[in-house]
Amino acid sequence: MLKKFIFLFSVLFFVVCLDCWEKRKKAFLVRLSRDRCIGYFDEEMYGLVSIINSHPLMYTTSCCSGRISMLEVKNPWTKLNARVIGKWHKKTEKEEVLEKISLYEGKKEPNLWIIVQPPIIHVSCKNLETASKLVVYARNSGFKESGIFFANSKRVMVEIRSSEKTSIPLVLNGKKMLNEQNFNELIEYLNNLLENLKLKIERLEKNFSNLQN
Amino acid sequence: MLKKFIFLFSVLFFVVCLDCWEKRKKAFLVRLSRDRCIGYFDEEMYGLVSIINSHPLMYTTSCCSGRISMLEVKNPWTKLNARVIGKWHKKTEKEEVLEKISLYEGKKEPNLWIIVQPPIIHVSCKNLETASKLVVYARNSGFKESGIFFANSKRVMVEIRSSEKTSIPLVLNGKKMLNEQNFNELIEYLNNLLENLKLKIERLEKNFSNLQN
């Protein structure tokens, strides 16, 4: 009798869990469609996100294809009191950056930073095996900082991320850090970096198309 | 007969696996003692590493308490053809950095970077539950980029890492990027950052001492 009860309870538990994850996947796919409609989705990620979502044991929960941004903040890794004062998904312009720097010169606080944020994707996987495989694929495709950041019996969350994050101080304690004479060089470097990150997304997309179900 | 065989095989498999992980832990602890004797171990990590290793289901495989370094390399996230030309575990000095910059001015290749590398620890866990708990503890202690980067039936590998990594270009394509007039400000910022990272290790050590076996 007890054995029967345990068996039935296990089956019921399994079905409920299965249902939960599937339901969450469906809800996220609906949200993704809605976000696309209202222009709230990063279109450069659509190919990659579609491939991941076509896998029956995975779905994406958030993503960003990478960008250059200017942040008004003491330290760029803390979001507390940070203010984005410029954001570029393609190229940034020297004049625009210089103009913003001039507004911060002489101001003791906050500091001013220019940052390149590499692509990032969060994926919910149904089990550890799928998540581990995804991490290995991502790392082998050059997304070296990928890993599982949360795991329980209901889901395993993977962060796919590459290591090109670059944070450069423009103004620290009101003092200009950069040599404006050679500013062209820096802007060119940052724009090239962002362009290469977009190519890296395409390579990841190609590699992921081999992910077996 | 078949059932008996499967049962015996499972028990044997389990014992062998157990033995393997325990053996690896022992070997790593021996290596750690040897590394300490020959001064090959980062002493600032000893307290934290000892706490992790005292847990029966974890052991550390490598660690670094963080440092400031100067790298001769095109991009600081690729190790290919990178050459470390300066490394400081405590404070760096303005004059030393300026002297090295002058050697690279006018050289088309390679670029020159100054980098703050935050603390990093790799931990082998015996199972997913232990690894997940470790990741949650590390993230809640401010090591926000921690995660599981490898998992199979034999071990689950965790990387504990914080997000303060800072890479600043000093010379790009032979051109000096920084305003030397305000160089004191930058050096002070980097030295303070490194000091704060060491305090962060101490906080992690305190939080980890609550990790239940």
Interface residues (C-beta under 8 A of the other chain):
Chain A: N75 P76 W77 L128 A131 S132 V135 V136 R139 K144 E145 S146 G147 I148 F149 F150 A151 N152 E159 S162 S163 E164 K165 T166 S167 I168 P169 L172 N173 K175 K176 M177 L178 N179 E180 N182 E185 L186 Y189 L193
Chain B: N75 P76 W77 L128 A131 S132 V135 V136 R139 K144 E145 S146 G147 I148 F149 F150 A151 N152 E159 S162 S163 E164 K165 T166 S167 I168 P169 L172 N173 K175 K176 M177 L178 N179 E180 N182 E185 L186 Y189 L193
